[in-house]
Amino acid sequence: MTDIHKTAVVSSKSNIHETAKIGAYSIIGDDVEIGKDTRIESHVVIKGKTKIGQDNHIYSFSSVGDDPQDKKYDNENTEVEIGDRNTIREYTTINKGTTQDVGVTRLGDDNWIMAYVHIAHDCQVGNNTIFANNTTLGGHVEVGDFVIFGGFSGAHQFCKIGAHSFLGMYSGVSRDLPPYVIVMGQPAEPRGINLEGLKRRDFSRDQIRNIKSAYKALYMSNLGLEEATKAIEELGDINGEINTLIDFLKDTTRGIVRKG
């Protein structure tokens, strides 16, 4: 039998796994699904068409699945999808999607979301990311796997944040951030590659050497984006590290973060 605190308000139309736990004064709406062994602490509000996987832990005063902060929103039946093994700390807000995009805000697996984070409508967040306190994403932002956001950092709406990149504390990104790149400042500027992160994720020396060469072509050669992309293609791919970067650069629509 599901462990639901007597003060919690849980809709009879919701679908809560029998091993899930719902804390005091939390509110669970009609169309909410909560998976196996997920823990919802006290004073959490989960609304709308929201699907939450297994082994998640959502802390007090978080809001998941409420209306997007978008003036065009007109009560459409949009969604939030959250995967497995995520930690979502206090006062986090995750808004549902809009019909101007795919209609779903997504958070993948194994993410560590610290307090006061805002994930806006239609954001697509991958796996194994870290969002430090007060990180803010505008609407429609795409975040790759293993990205780290420092405290009070953020991304402008429609930006793409590449896998394994790192945003330092207070950094603000208004253009696409390529994979592997560290940025700092307001506006954010590139400061090198996320070397320590790549080592921790078992990138080989040859792969890291390739990524360093790609960074030099992109930021230290005075080449335009198209020319730099061609130079990076010539480096050759060892185990996906260069192809990941090339695919990102060819897909950018906002341009990439550059030095001032």
C-alpha positions, 0 to 999 in steps of 0.5 A: 500500500502506498505510504501517503501522509494523512494530510496530503491531498492525492487525487483518486485519478492519479496513478501512484505506485504502491512503493512511492511515498507522499509527504505531509501537505503535498498535493498530487493532481488528477493526471499525475503518474509517480513510479516505483520507490519515488519519494515526495517530501512535504509541501510539494505540488505536482499538477497537470499531465506529469509522469515521474519515473522510479527512485526519484526524490523530490524535496519540499516546496517544489512545484512540478507540472504547473502552467508555463510562464508564457503569455501565449499559453491557453490551458493546452493539455501539455506535459512534464516527463521526469525519468529515474533516479533524479534528485530535485531539491527544495523550491525547484520549479519545472513547468509543463510544455507548450504547443509552440514546441513539442508540448513536453518538458523533459528531465532525463535520468540521474540528474542532481537538481539543487534548490531554487532551480527553474526549468522552464516550459519545453526544456529538454534536459538529458542525463547525469547533469548537475544544476547548482542552486538558483540555476535558471533555464529559459523556455525551449532550452536543450541540455546535453548529458553531463552538463554542469551549471554553477550556482546562479548560472542560466541559459537564454530561451532556445539555447542549446547546451552541449554535452560535458560543458560547464557553466561557471557561477553567475554565467549567462549564456545567450548563444549555443554552448558547444560540448566540452567547453567551460564558460565563465562570466556575464555574458559568458565567454569560453575559458577552455575545455572541461578537462577534469570532467572528461577525465572523470568520465573516462575519456582517453588521452587521445580523445582529450587531445582531439578535443583540445585540438578542436577547441583551438580550431574553434576559438584560437585560430581566427576561423569562422564557424564553417571553416572551424567545423571543416578543420575539426572534421579533419581531426578524425574521430576516435570514439564519438568525441569529434562527431558529437561536436561536429553534429552540434556545430552543424545544428546550431541556429543561434551561433555559438558562445564566442570570446568578446 
